[in-house]
Amino acid sequence: MIFRQLFDSVSGTYSYLLASRHGGEALILDPVLEKADRYCQLLRELDLKLVKAVDTHLHADHVTCLGELRDRTHCITIMGEQSKADVVSMRVSDGDKVTIEGLTLDVMYTPGHTDDSYSFLMGDRVFTGDTLLIRGTGRTDFQNGSSRAQYDSIFNRLLKLPDETLVYPAHDYKGDTVSTIGEEKRYNPRLQVKSVEEYIELMANLKLPNPKLMDVAVPANMQVGLHQDELAREGLSMTARDAIASLGRPEILLVDLRETGERNKHGTLAGALHAPYGGIEESLKPGGMLREVAAATGRRIVFFCAFGERSAMAVKAAKQAGLSNTAHIEGGMDAWKKAGGPVQHA
Protein backbone atom coordinates (compact mmCIF):
# COMPACT_ATOMS: atom_id res chain seq x y z
CA MET A 1 0.00 0.00 0.00
CA ILE A 2 1.13 3.55 -0.75
CA PHE A 3 0.57 5.88 2.21
CA ARG A 4 1.77 9.47 2.37
CA GLN A 5 1.16 11.96 5.16
CA LEU A 6 1.54 15.51 3.82
CA PHE A 7 1.73 18.66 5.94
CA ASP A 8 0.75 22.28 5.42
CA SER A 9 2.72 24.30 7.97
CA VAL A 10 0.61 27.46 7.60
CA SER A 11 -2.63 25.84 8.81
CA GLY A 12 -1.13 22.85 10.60
CA THR A 13 -3.14 20.54 8.32
CA TYR A 14 -2.33 16.92 7.53
CA SER A 15 -3.48 15.50 4.21
CA TYR A 16 -3.27 11.80 3.39
CA LEU A 17 -2.65 10.17 0.03
CA LEU A 18 -3.66 6.50 -0.22
CA ALA A 19 -3.31 3.90 -2.97
CA SER A 20 -2.90 0.15 -3.22
CA ARG A 21 -0.92 0.17 -6.53
CA HIS A 22 -1.91 -2.27 -9.38
CA GLY A 23 -3.89 0.17 -11.59
CA GLY A 24 -2.74 3.13 -9.51
CA GLU A 25 -6.08 4.47 -8.22
CA ALA A 26 -5.50 6.98 -5.41
CA LEU A 27 -7.52 8.87 -2.81
CA ILE A 28 -6.63 11.99 -0.85
CA LEU A 29 -8.08 13.15 2.48
CA ASP A 30 -8.31 16.81 3.56
CA PRO A 31 -6.26 18.44 0.79
CA VAL A 32 -5.18 22.10 1.12
CA LEU A 33 -5.55 24.46 -1.86
CA GLU A 34 -2.03 25.91 -1.66
CA LYS A 35 -0.56 22.39 -1.93
CA ALA A 36 -2.30 21.51 -5.23
CA ASP A 37 0.95 21.57 -7.25
CA ARG A 38 2.67 19.36 -4.69
CA TYR A 39 -0.16 16.79 -4.74
CA CYS A 40 -0.17 16.64 -8.53
CA GLN A 41 3.62 16.35 -8.64
CA LEU A 42 3.52 13.45 -6.17
CA LEU A 43 0.77 11.74 -8.16
CA ARG A 44 2.96 11.96 -11.27
CA GLU A 45 6.06 10.74 -9.43
CA LEU A 46 4.24 7.74 -7.99
CA ASP A 47 2.38 7.09 -11.26
CA LEU A 48 -1.01 7.34 -9.57
CA LYS A 49 -4.41 8.48 -10.79
CA LEU A 50 -6.43 10.48 -8.27
CA VAL A 51 -10.00 9.17 -8.37
CA LYS A 52 -11.44 10.49 -5.08
CA ALA A 53 -10.81 13.54 -2.87
CA VAL A 54 -12.43 13.63 0.57
CA ASP A 55 -12.91 16.35 3.18
CA THR A 56 -13.65 15.12 6.71
CA HIS A 57 -15.68 18.31 7.35
CA LEU A 58 -16.09 21.93 6.22
CA HIS A 59 -12.78 23.42 7.29
CA ALA A 60 -12.44 26.86 8.87
CA ASP A 61 -8.65 27.24 8.90
CA HIS A 62 -7.74 26.60 5.27
CA VAL A 63 -9.33 26.63 1.83
CA THR A 64 -10.00 23.12 0.57
CA CYS A 65 -8.38 21.75 -2.57
CA LEU A 66 -11.38 19.59 -3.51
CA GLY A 67 -12.52 21.80 -6.39
CA GLU A 68 -9.02 22.41 -7.73
CA LEU A 69 -8.17 18.70 -7.72
CA ARG A 70 -11.50 17.88 -9.40
CA ASP A 71 -10.76 20.42 -12.14
CA ARG A 72 -7.20 19.15 -12.63
CA THR A 73 -7.73 15.39 -12.34
CA HIS A 74 -11.52 14.89 -12.88
CA CYS A 75 -11.70 13.05 -9.56
CA ILE A 76 -14.86 12.51 -7.50
CA THR A 77 -15.25 14.92 -4.56
CA ILE A 78 -16.74 13.55 -1.34
CA MET A 79 -18.13 15.02 1.89
CA GLY A 80 -20.70 14.05 4.49
CA GLU A 81 -24.38 14.48 3.74
CA GLN A 82 -24.68 17.24 6.38
CA SER A 83 -22.08 19.44 4.69
CA LYS A 84 -23.03 23.00 3.76
CA ALA A 85 -20.82 22.84 0.66
CA ASP A 86 -22.88 23.75 -2.38
CA VAL A 87 -22.09 20.71 -4.53
CA VAL A 88 -19.81 17.71 -4.20
CA SER A 89 -19.87 14.63 -6.42
CA MET A 90 -20.85 12.24 -3.63
CA ARG A 91 -22.27 12.68 -0.13
CA VAL A 92 -21.77 9.90 2.39
CA SER A 93 -23.43 8.99 5.68
CA ASP A 94 -22.63 6.77 8.65
CA GLY A 95 -22.07 3.15 7.64
CA ASP A 96 -21.26 3.89 4.00
CA LYS A 97 -17.99 2.81 2.39
CA VAL A 98 -15.60 4.87 0.27
CA THR A 99 -13.70 2.58 -2.07
CA ILE A 100 -10.92 2.73 -4.59
CA GLU A 101 -9.15 -0.21 -6.18
CA GLY A 102 -7.81 -2.37 -3.34
CA LEU A 103 -8.82 -0.07 -0.46
CA THR A 104 -12.00 0.52 1.54
CA LEU A 105 -12.70 3.26 4.07
CA ASP A 106 -15.59 2.76 6.49
CA VAL A 107 -17.52 5.98 7.01
CA MET A 108 -18.16 7.04 10.63
CA TYR A 109 -20.30 10.08 11.43
CA THR A 110 -18.50 11.76 14.34
CA PRO A 111 -20.09 15.21 14.86
CA GLY A 112 -19.11 17.66 17.56
CA HIS A 113 -16.30 19.79 16.17
CA THR A 114 -18.81 20.66 13.43
CA ASP A 115 -22.16 19.09 12.58
CA ASP A 116 -20.69 17.62 9.37
CA SER A 117 -17.60 15.97 10.91
CA TYR A 118 -16.73 12.46 9.75
CA SER A 119 -13.99 9.95 10.50
CA PHE A 120 -12.80 7.25 8.10
CA LEU A 121 -11.64 3.83 9.29
CA MET A 122 -9.27 1.83 7.12
CA GLY A 123 -8.11 -1.44 8.63
CA ASP A 124 -5.52 -0.66 11.32
CA ARG A 125 -5.92 3.13 11.17
CA VAL A 126 -8.56 5.80 11.54
CA PHE A 127 -8.54 9.29 10.02
CA THR A 128 -10.28 11.39 12.64
CA GLY A 129 -10.43 14.82 11.00
CA ASP A 130 -10.71 17.39 13.79
CA THR A 131 -12.83 15.20 16.07
CA LEU A 132 -9.97 13.48 17.90
CA LEU A 133 -6.55 15.11 17.78
CA ILE A 134 -3.26 13.89 19.22
CA ARG A 135 -3.50 14.82 22.93
CA GLY A 136 -6.43 17.07 22.16
CA THR A 137 -9.88 17.33 20.58
CA GLY A 138 -11.38 19.71 18.04
CA ARG A 139 -12.99 22.88 19.37
CA THR A 140 -16.78 22.87 19.45
CA ASP A 141 -17.70 26.57 19.59
CA PHE A 142 -18.64 27.32 15.97
CA GLN A 143 -20.16 25.75 12.79
CA ASN A 144 -22.92 24.08 14.81
CA GLY A 145 -20.38 22.38 17.04
CA SER A 146 -21.53 20.52 20.13
CA SER A 147 -19.42 19.34 23.07
CA ARG A 148 -22.11 16.80 23.94
CA ALA A 149 -22.13 15.37 20.42
CA GLN A 150 -18.33 15.31 20.36
CA TYR A 151 -18.18 13.44 23.67
CA ASP A 152 -20.50 10.83 22.20
CA SER A 153 -18.48 10.61 18.98
CA ILE A 154 -15.22 10.13 20.86
CA PHE A 155 -16.20 8.01 23.84
CA ASN A 156 -18.92 5.90 22.23
CA ARG A 157 -17.46 5.55 18.72
CA LEU A 158 -13.76 6.23 18.31
CA LEU A 159 -12.56 4.99 21.69
CA LYS A 160 -14.46 1.73 21.11
CA LEU A 161 -11.96 0.88 18.36
CA PRO A 162 -9.08 -1.48 19.30
CA ASP A 163 -6.37 0.23 21.37
CA GLU A 164 -3.74 -0.47 18.71
CA THR A 165 -5.69 1.42 16.03
CA LEU A 166 -3.49 4.20 14.61
CA VAL A 167 -4.92 7.71 14.90
CA TYR A 168 -4.24 10.10 12.03
CA PRO A 169 -5.85 13.54 12.62
CA ALA A 170 -6.38 16.39 10.18
CA HIS A 171 -4.34 18.81 12.30
CA ASP A 172 -1.47 19.00 14.72
CA TYR A 173 0.32 22.06 16.02
CA LYS A 174 3.07 20.38 18.06
CA GLY A 175 4.79 18.23 15.46
CA ASP A 176 3.18 14.90 16.38
CA THR A 177 2.29 12.80 13.34
CA VAL A 178 0.43 9.74 14.65
CA SER A 179 -0.96 8.24 17.84
CA THR A 180 -3.09 5.25 18.81
CA ILE A 181 -6.51 4.89 20.40
CA GLY A 182 -4.87 3.35 23.48
CA GLU A 183 -2.44 6.26 23.85
CA GLU A 184 -5.21 8.81 23.59
CA LYS A 185 -7.28 6.99 26.21
CA ARG A 186 -4.36 7.13 28.61
CA TYR A 187 -2.65 10.43 27.89
CA ASN A 188 -5.06 12.81 26.14
CA PRO A 189 -5.82 15.39 28.87
CA ARG A 190 -9.28 16.17 27.47
CA LEU A 191 -10.31 12.55 27.73
CA GLN A 192 -9.61 12.21 31.44
CA VAL A 193 -13.11 13.38 32.34
CA LYS A 194 -15.60 11.38 34.37
CA SER A 195 -18.81 12.49 32.62
CA VAL A 196 -20.23 14.24 29.60
CA GLU A 197 -21.07 17.26 31.82
CA GLU A 198 -17.42 17.55 32.86
CA TYR A 199 -16.36 17.41 29.22
CA ILE A 200 -18.88 20.12 28.24
CA GLU A 201 -17.57 22.35 31.02
CA LEU A 202 -13.95 21.75 29.98
CA MET A 203 -14.69 22.68 26.33
CA ALA A 204 -16.72 25.74 27.34
CA ASN A 205 -13.73 27.22 29.17
CA LEU A 206 -11.11 26.92 26.41
CA LYS A 207 -11.69 30.53 25.24
CA LEU A 208 -9.85 30.07 21.93
CA PRO A 209 -9.54 32.83 19.30
CA ASN A 210 -11.22 32.23 15.95
CA PRO A 211 -9.03 30.65 13.24
CA LYS A 212 -7.21 33.41 11.35
CA LEU A 213 -8.62 32.40 7.97
CA MET A 214 -12.12 31.55 9.18
CA ASP A 215 -13.86 34.48 7.44
CA VAL A 216 -12.19 33.52 4.16
CA ALA A 217 -12.06 29.73 4.39
CA VAL A 218 -15.65 28.95 5.41
CA PRO A 219 -17.37 30.89 2.57
CA ALA A 220 -14.81 29.57 0.05
CA ASN A 221 -15.30 26.00 1.22
CA MET A 222 -19.06 26.31 0.80
CA GLN A 223 -18.60 27.19 -2.90
CA VAL A 224 -16.64 24.25 -4.33
CA GLY A 225 -19.20 22.92 -6.83
CA LEU A 226 -18.47 22.50 -10.51
CA HIS A 227 -20.32 25.18 -12.47
CA GLN A 228 -22.74 23.40 -14.79
CA ASP A 229 -24.25 26.45 -16.55
CA GLU A 230 -21.72 26.36 -19.40
CA LEU A 231 -23.09 22.98 -20.52
CA ALA A 232 -26.63 24.36 -20.34
CA ARG A 233 -25.64 27.25 -22.64
CA GLU A 234 -24.19 24.72 -25.10
CA GLY A 235 -27.39 22.67 -25.09
CA LEU A 236 -25.62 19.76 -23.40
CA SER A 237 -27.79 19.55 -20.29
CA MET A 238 -31.40 18.83 -19.38
CA THR A 239 -33.29 20.09 -16.39
CA ALA A 240 -34.78 17.42 -14.15
CA ARG A 241 -38.28 18.33 -15.36
CA ASP A 242 -37.26 17.99 -19.01
CA ALA A 243 -35.58 14.68 -18.23
CA ILE A 244 -38.73 13.41 -16.49
CA ALA A 245 -40.79 14.40 -19.54
CA SER A 246 -38.43 12.49 -21.83
CA LEU A 247 -38.43 9.29 -19.75
CA GLY A 248 -39.06 6.28 -21.99
CA ARG A 249 -38.33 8.08 -25.28
CA PRO A 250 -36.55 5.55 -27.54
CA GLU A 251 -34.00 8.02 -28.90
CA ILE A 252 -32.53 8.64 -25.42
CA LEU A 253 -30.29 6.31 -23.43
CA LEU A 254 -29.96 7.15 -19.73
CA VAL A 255 -26.56 6.27 -18.25
CA ASP A 256 -26.14 6.08 -14.47
CA LEU A 257 -22.58 7.04 -13.45
CA ARG A 258 -22.98 6.34 -9.74
CA GLU A 259 -21.42 3.46 -7.85
CA THR A 260 -23.37 0.31 -7.01
CA GLY A 261 -23.71 1.29 -3.34
CA GLU A 262 -25.29 4.62 -4.28
CA ARG A 263 -27.75 2.92 -6.62
CA ASN A 264 -28.72 0.39 -3.97
CA LYS A 265 -29.21 3.11 -1.37
CA HIS A 266 -30.93 5.81 -3.42
CA GLY A 267 -32.48 3.93 -6.35
CA THR A 268 -32.06 4.59 -10.08
CA LEU A 269 -34.07 5.48 -13.18
CA ALA A 270 -36.03 2.95 -15.18
CA GLY A 271 -34.11 1.56 -18.14
CA ALA A 272 -30.83 3.27 -17.21
CA LEU A 273 -27.56 1.65 -18.24
CA HIS A 274 -25.05 1.40 -15.38
CA ALA A 275 -21.59 2.68 -16.31
CA PRO A 276 -19.72 3.89 -13.18
CA TYR A 277 -17.84 7.16 -13.61
CA GLY A 278 -14.52 5.56 -12.66
CA GLY A 279 -14.47 3.71 -15.98
CA ILE A 280 -15.71 6.56 -18.17
CA GLU A 281 -12.47 7.03 -20.10
CA GLU A 282 -12.32 3.36 -21.10
CA SER A 283 -16.01 3.35 -22.02
CA LEU A 284 -15.55 6.29 -24.39
CA LYS A 285 -12.49 4.92 -26.20
CA PRO A 286 -12.86 3.11 -29.55
CA GLY A 287 -14.22 -0.33 -28.66
CA GLY A 288 -15.48 0.93 -25.30
CA MET A 289 -19.02 0.10 -24.20
CA LEU A 290 -20.56 3.58 -24.40
CA ARG A 291 -18.89 4.41 -27.69
CA GLU A 292 -20.11 1.14 -29.21
CA VAL A 293 -23.66 1.60 -27.88
CA ALA A 294 -23.81 5.15 -29.23
CA ALA A 295 -22.54 4.03 -32.64
CA ALA A 296 -24.83 1.01 -32.86
CA THR A 297 -28.06 2.68 -31.74
CA GLY A 298 -27.67 6.35 -32.67
CA ARG A 299 -29.35 7.21 -29.35
CA ARG A 300 -28.44 10.32 -27.40
CA ILE A 301 -26.59 9.42 -24.21
CA VAL A 302 -27.88 11.33 -21.21
CA PHE A 303 -25.60 10.93 -18.20
CA PHE A 304 -26.76 11.34 -14.62
CA CYS A 305 -25.19 10.95 -11.17
CA ALA A 306 -25.98 12.12 -7.63
CA PHE A 307 -25.67 15.92 -7.98
CA GLY A 308 -24.54 16.57 -11.55
CA GLU A 309 -20.78 16.84 -11.10
CA ARG A 310 -19.75 13.47 -12.48
CA SER A 311 -22.26 13.72 -15.31
CA ALA A 312 -20.98 17.19 -16.27
CA MET A 313 -17.43 15.85 -16.37
CA ALA A 314 -18.63 12.84 -18.40
CA VAL A 315 -20.19 15.14 -21.02
CA LYS A 316 -16.89 17.01 -21.34
CA ALA A 317 -14.97 13.72 -21.58
CA ALA A 318 -17.37 12.48 -24.27
CA LYS A 319 -16.91 15.70 -26.22
CA GLN A 320 -13.12 15.32 -26.07
CA ALA A 321 -13.50 11.69 -27.22
CA GLY A 322 -15.49 12.80 -30.25
CA LEU A 323 -18.99 11.92 -29.02
CA SER A 324 -21.10 15.02 -29.45
CA ASN A 325 -24.58 13.52 -29.01
CA THR A 326 -24.55 13.52 -25.21
CA ALA A 327 -26.07 15.54 -22.37
CA HIS A 328 -26.51 15.33 -18.61
CA ILE A 329 -29.26 15.88 -16.07
CA GLU A 330 -28.54 19.10 -14.14
CA GLY A 331 -28.40 18.40 -10.40
CA GLY A 332 -28.55 14.63 -10.90
CA MET A 333 -30.74 12.31 -8.84
CA ASP A 334 -31.07 14.98 -6.17
CA ALA A 335 -32.81 17.34 -8.60
CA TRP A 336 -34.77 14.45 -10.16
CA LYS A 337 -36.26 13.46 -6.79
CA LYS A 338 -37.01 17.07 -5.86
CA ALA A 339 -38.89 17.44 -9.15
CA GLY A 340 -40.99 14.37 -8.30
CA GLY A 341 -39.42 11.99 -10.82
CA PRO A 342 -40.07 8.24 -10.43
CA VAL A 343 -37.30 6.20 -8.86
CA GLN A 344 -36.75 2.50 -9.33
CA HIS A 345 -35.38 0.36 -6.50
CA ALA A 346 -33.86 -3.07 -6.95
C-alpha positions as a printed NumPy array, in Angstrom:
array([[  0.   ,   0.   ,   0.   ],
       [  1.127,   3.548,  -0.752],
       [  0.566,   5.876,   2.208],
       [  1.774,   9.466,   2.373],
       [  1.164,  11.957,   5.164],
       [  1.541,  15.507,   3.82 ],
       [  1.731,  18.657,   5.941],
       [  0.75 ,  22.283,   5.416],
       [  2.725,  24.302,   7.968],
       [  0.609,  27.46 ,   7.604],
       [ -2.626,  25.844,   8.809],
       [ -1.129,  22.852,  10.604],
       [ -3.139,  20.537,   8.319],
       [ -2.332,  16.917,   7.532],
       [ -3.48 ,  15.498,   4.208],
       [ -3.27 ,  11.797,   3.394],
       [ -2.652,  10.165,   0.031],
       [ -3.663,   6.501,  -0.217],
       [ -3.311,   3.905,  -2.966],
       [ -2.895,   0.148,  -3.218],
       [ -0.921,   0.172,  -6.528],
       [ -1.914,  -2.265,  -9.377],
       [ -3.889,   0.167, -11.585],
       [ -2.743,   3.132,  -9.509],
       [ -6.077,   4.474,  -8.219],
       [ -5.5  ,   6.975,  -5.409],
       [ -7.524,   8.868,  -2.809],
       [ -6.629,  11.992,  -0.847],
       [ -8.076,  13.154,   2.477],
       [ -8.314,  16.808,   3.563],
       [ -6.263,  18.438,   0.786],
       [ -5.176,  22.102,   1.119],
       [ -5.552,  24.463,  -1.862],
       [ -2.027,  25.907,  -1.665],
       [ -0.561,  22.393,  -1.934],
       [ -2.297,  21.507,  -5.228],
       [  0.946,  21.57 ,  -7.252],
       [  2.671,  19.357,  -4.69 ],
       [ -0.158,  16.792,  -4.735],
       [ -0.174,  16.642,  -8.529],
       [  3.617,  16.354,  -8.641],
       [  3.52 ,  13.455,  -6.169],
       [  0.767,  11.738,  -8.163],
       [  2.957,  11.956, -11.274],
       [  6.063,  10.74 ,  -9.435],
       [  4.239,   7.736,  -7.988],
       [  2.379,   7.093, -11.256],
       [ -1.014,   7.344,  -9.568],
       [ -4.413,   8.479, -10.794],
       [ -6.433,  10.481,  -8.271],
       [-10.004,   9.172,  -8.368],
       [-11.441,  10.494,  -5.081],
       [-10.809,  13.544,  -2.874],
       [-12.434,  13.632,   0.571],
       [-12.915,  16.35 ,   3.184],
       [-13.654,  15.125,   6.714],
       [-15.678,  18.315,   7.349],
       [-16.092,  21.926,   6.223],
       [-12.779,  23.415,   7.293],
       [-12.441,  26.86 ,   8.871],
       [ -8.652,  27.238,   8.904],
       [ -7.742,  26.601,   5.272],
       [ -9.334,  26.629,   1.83 ],
       [ -9.999,  23.116,   0.57 ],
       [ -8.377,  21.748,  -2.574],
       [-11.375,  19.591,  -3.511],
       [-12.518,  21.796,  -6.388],
       [ -9.018,  22.407,  -7.727],
       [ -8.166,  18.696,  -7.721],
       [-11.498,  17.885,  -9.399],
       [-10.76 ,  20.421, -12.136],
       [ -7.202,  19.152, -12.63 ],
       [ -7.732,  15.39 , -12.335],
       [-11.517,  14.893, -12.883],
       [-11.703,  13.052,  -9.558],
       [-14.859,  12.512,  -7.5  ],
       [-15.253,  14.917,  -4.563],
       [-16.744,  13.545,  -1.337],
       [-18.126,  15.021,   1.89 ],
       [-20.695,  14.054,   4.49 ],
       [-24.383,  14.475,   3.741],
       [-24.677,  17.239,   6.384],
       [-22.078,  19.435,   4.692],
       [-23.033,  23.004,   3.765],
       [-20.818,  22.844,   0.664],
       [-22.884,  23.751,  -2.383],
       [-22.095,  20.708,  -4.528],
       [-19.806,  17.711,  -4.203],
       [-19.866,  14.626,  -6.417],
       [-20.849,  12.237,  -3.632],
       [-22.267,  12.677,  -0.129],
       [-21.771,   9.905,   2.394],
       [-23.43 ,   8.989,   5.678],
       [-22.627,   6.77 ,   8.65 ],
       [-22.072,   3.15 ,   7.641],
       [-21.26 ,   3.886,   3.997],
       [-17.992,   2.812,   2.395],
       [-15.604,   4.869,   0.268],
       [-13.704,   2.577,  -2.069],
       [-10.916,   2.733,  -4.595],
       [ -9.151,  -0.213,  -6.18 ],
       [ -7.807,  -2.368,  -3.341],
       [ -8.817,  -0.071,  -0.465],
       [-12.001,   0.516,   1.538],
       [-12.697,   3.265,   4.072],
       [-15.59 ,   2.755,   6.488],
       [-17.522,   5.978,   7.013],
       [-18.16 ,   7.043,  10.628],
       [-20.305,  10.08 ,  11.428],
       [-18.5  ,  11.764,  14.337],
       [-20.092,  15.208,  14.859],
       [-19.113,  17.655,  17.561],
       [-16.305,  19.794,  16.166],
       [-18.811,  20.658,  13.427],
       [-22.155,  19.092,  12.582],
       [-20.69 ,  17.618,   9.374],
       [-17.603,  15.971,  10.905],
       [-16.728,  12.459,   9.75 ],
       [-13.986,   9.95 ,  10.497],
       [-12.804,   7.253,   8.099],
       [-11.642,   3.833,   9.291],
       [ -9.274,   1.833,   7.124],
       [ -8.106,  -1.438,   8.63 ],
       [ -5.517,  -0.658,  11.316],
       [ -5.916,   3.133,  11.17 ],
       [ -8.563,   5.8  ,  11.544],
       [ -8.542,   9.288,  10.024],
       [-10.279,  11.39 ,  12.645],
       [-10.428,  14.822,  11.   ],
       [-10.708,  17.394,  13.795],
       [-12.826,  15.202,  16.068],
       [ -9.972,  13.485,  17.896],
       [ -6.549,  15.106,  17.783],
       [ -3.26 ,  13.894,  19.224],
       [ -3.503,  14.816,  22.931],
       [ -6.435,  17.074,  22.158],
       [ -9.881,  17.331,  20.584],
       [-11.384,  19.714,  18.039],
       [-12.993,  22.879,  19.365],
       [-16.78 ,  22.87 ,  19.445],
       [-17.703,  26.567,  19.59 ],
       [-18.636,  27.316,  15.966],
       [-20.156,  25.748,  12.793],
       [-22.925,  24.077,  14.811],
       [-20.384,  22.38 ,  17.042],
       [-21.525,  20.515,  20.134],
       [-19.418,  19.338,  23.066],
       [-22.107,  16.805,  23.944],
       [-22.127,  15.37 ,  20.421],
       [-18.326,  15.306,  20.361],
       [-18.178,  13.444,  23.671],
       [-20.496,  10.826,  22.203],
       [-18.479,  10.611,  18.978],
       [-15.222,  10.131,  20.856],
       [-16.199,   8.009,  23.841],
       [-18.922,   5.9  ,  22.226],
       [-17.462,   5.554,  18.716],
       [-13.76 ,   6.231,  18.309],
       [-12.561,   4.986,  21.694],
       [-14.463,   1.729,  21.109],
       [-11.962,   0.883,  18.364],
       [ -9.078,  -1.479,  19.303],
       [ -6.373,   0.229,  21.372],
       [ -3.737,  -0.473,  18.711],
       [ -5.691,   1.424,  16.025],
       [ -3.485,   4.195,  14.608],
       [ -4.92 ,   7.709,  14.896],
       [ -4.243,  10.103,  12.026],
       [ -5.848,  13.537,  12.625],
       [ -6.384,  16.388,  10.177],
       [ -4.341,  18.811,  12.301],
       [ -1.47 ,  19.   ,  14.721],
       [  0.316,  22.058,  16.016],
       [  3.065,  20.383,  18.064],
       [  4.795,  18.23 ,  15.461],
       [  3.176,  14.904,  16.381],
       [  2.29 ,  12.797,  13.342],
       [  0.427,   9.738,  14.646],
       [ -0.961,   8.24 ,  17.838],
       [ -3.09 ,   5.25 ,  18.812],
       [ -6.51 ,   4.894,  20.398],
       [ -4.871,   3.354,  23.48 ],
       [ -2.439,   6.264,  23.849],
       [ -5.211,   8.815,  23.593],
       [ -7.276,   6.986,  26.205],
       [ -4.358,   7.132,  28.614],
       [ -2.654,  10.429,  27.89 ],
       [ -5.058,  12.814,  26.139],
       [ -5.822,  15.391,  28.872],
       [ -9.275,  16.171,  27.467],
       [-10.312,  12.546,  27.733],
       [ -9.613,  12.207,  31.441],
       [-13.11 ,  13.377,  32.338],
       [-15.603,  11.376,  34.373],
       [-18.806,  12.489,  32.624],
       [-20.231,  14.244,  29.604],
       [-21.073,  17.261,  31.821],
       [-17.423,  17.553,  32.865],
       [-16.358,  17.411,  29.218],
       [-18.882,  20.12 ,  28.236],
       [-17.573,  22.353,  31.023],
       [-13.951,  21.75 ,  29.978],
       [-14.689,  22.677,  26.332],
       [-16.721,  25.744,  27.339],
       [-13.727,  27.215,  29.17 ],
       [-11.106,  26.917,  26.411],
       [-11.686,  30.531,  25.237],
       [ -9.848,  30.072,  21.933],
       [ -9.541,  32.835,  19.3  ],
       [-11.221,  32.226,  15.954],
       [ -9.025,  30.654,  13.24 ],
       [ -7.21 ,  33.412,  11.348],
       [ -8.618,  32.395,   7.966],
       [-12.119,  31.549,   9.183],
       [-13.855,  34.48 ,   7.443],
       [-12.188,  33.523,   4.155],
       [-12.063,  29.732,   4.391],
       [-15.645,  28.946,   5.411],
       [-17.366,  30.894,   2.57 ],
       [-14.815,  29.569,   0.052],
       [-15.305,  25.998,   1.222],
       [-19.056,  26.314,   0.8  ],
       [-18.6  ,  27.187,  -2.902],
       [-16.642,  24.246,  -4.331],
       [-19.204,  22.916,  -6.827],
       [-18.472,  22.499, -10.515],
       [-20.321,  25.184, -12.474],
       [-22.743,  23.397, -14.794],
       [-24.255,  26.454, -16.553],
       [-21.723,  26.357, -19.4  ],
       [-23.086,  22.979, -20.515],
       [-26.631,  24.363, -20.34 ],
       [-25.644,  27.245, -22.642],
       [-24.192,  24.722, -25.103],
       [-27.388,  22.666, -25.09 ],
       [-25.62 ,  19.762, -23.398],
       [-27.793,  19.553, -20.293],
       [-31.401,  18.828, -19.378],
       [-33.294,  20.092, -16.387],
       [-34.775,  17.422, -14.147],
       [-38.283,  18.33 , -15.359],
       [-37.256,  17.992, -19.013],
       [-35.581,  14.679, -18.233],
       [-38.728,  13.41 , -16.49 ],
       [-40.794,  14.401, -19.537],
       [-38.427,  12.486, -21.832],
       [-38.433,   9.293, -19.751],
       [-39.056,   6.281, -21.995],
       [-38.333,   8.08 , -25.281],
       [-36.555,   5.55 , -27.54 ],
       [-33.997,   8.024, -28.897],
       [-32.534,   8.643, -25.416],
       [-30.285,   6.314, -23.435],
       [-29.963,   7.153, -19.73 ],
       [-26.565,   6.274, -18.253],
       [-26.136,   6.077, -14.465],
       [-22.579,   7.038, -13.455],
       [-22.976,   6.342,  -9.737],
       [-21.422,   3.459,  -7.849],
       [-23.373,   0.31 ,  -7.006],
       [-23.712,   1.291,  -3.343],
       [-25.293,   4.623,  -4.284],
       [-27.754,   2.925,  -6.622],
       [-28.724,   0.388,  -3.97 ],
       [-29.211,   3.113,  -1.37 ],
       [-30.927,   5.813,  -3.416],
       [-32.482,   3.927,  -6.353],
       [-32.062,   4.589, -10.077],
       [-34.067,   5.48 , -13.182],
       [-36.035,   2.954, -15.183],
       [-34.113,   1.558, -18.136],
       [-30.831,   3.267, -17.213],
       [-27.557,   1.647, -18.237],
       [-25.046,   1.399, -15.382],
       [-21.586,   2.675, -16.309],
       [-19.715,   3.886, -13.18 ],
       [-17.844,   7.164, -13.608],
       [-14.518,   5.565, -12.663],
       [-14.471,   3.707, -15.98 ],
       [-15.715,   6.56 , -18.174],
       [-12.469,   7.034, -20.101],
       [-12.323,   3.361, -21.1  ],
       [-16.014,   3.353, -22.019],
       [-15.547,   6.286, -24.387],
       [-12.488,   4.915, -26.203],
       [-12.858,   3.111, -29.551],
       [-14.219,  -0.326, -28.659],
       [-15.484,   0.927, -25.301],
       [-19.02 ,   0.103, -24.202],
       [-20.556,   3.576, -24.398],
       [-18.892,   4.406, -27.686],
       [-20.114,   1.136, -29.207],
       [-23.656,   1.595, -27.876],
       [-23.81 ,   5.148, -29.225],
       [-22.542,   4.034, -32.642],
       [-24.83 ,   1.009, -32.86 ],
       [-28.056,   2.681, -31.735],
       [-27.666,   6.347, -32.665],
       [-29.352,   7.206, -29.353],
       [-28.443,  10.324, -27.395],
       [-26.589,   9.421, -24.215],
       [-27.882,  11.334, -21.206],
       [-25.602,  10.933, -18.196],
       [-26.764,  11.337, -14.616],
       [-25.186,  10.949, -11.175],
       [-25.982,  12.119,  -7.635],
       [-25.668,  15.918,  -7.985],
       [-24.543,  16.566, -11.554],
       [-20.78 ,  16.839, -11.096],
       [-19.751,  13.472, -12.476],
       [-22.263,  13.721, -15.311],
       [-20.98 ,  17.192, -16.274],
       [-17.426,  15.851, -16.365],
       [-18.632,  12.839, -18.399],
       [-20.19 ,  15.136, -21.024],
       [-16.886,  17.011, -21.338],
       [-14.971,  13.721, -21.576],
       [-17.373,  12.477, -24.269],
       [-16.908,  15.697, -26.221],
       [-13.122,  15.318, -26.072],
       [-13.495,  11.69 , -27.215],
       [-15.492,  12.797, -30.25 ],
       [-18.986,  11.919, -29.02 ],
       [-21.1  ,  15.024, -29.448],
       [-24.581,  13.524, -29.013],
       [-24.553,  13.525, -25.208],
       [-26.066,  15.543, -22.367],
       [-26.513,  15.325, -18.611],
       [-29.257,  15.884, -16.068],
       [-28.536,  19.096, -14.138],
       [-28.397,  18.404, -10.4  ],
       [-28.548,  14.629, -10.895],
       [-30.739,  12.308,  -8.837],
       [-31.072,  14.982,  -6.168],
       [-32.81 ,  17.34 ,  -8.604],
       [-34.768,  14.454, -10.164],
       [-36.262,  13.458,  -6.793],
       [-37.014,  17.071,  -5.857],
       [-38.895,  17.436,  -9.151],
       [-40.992,  14.368,  -8.301],
       [-39.42 ,  11.994, -10.817],
       [-40.075,   8.241, -10.432],
       [-37.3  ,   6.197,  -8.86 ],
       [-36.752,   2.497,  -9.326],
       [-35.375,   0.359,  -6.499],
       [-33.863,  -3.067,  -6.945]])
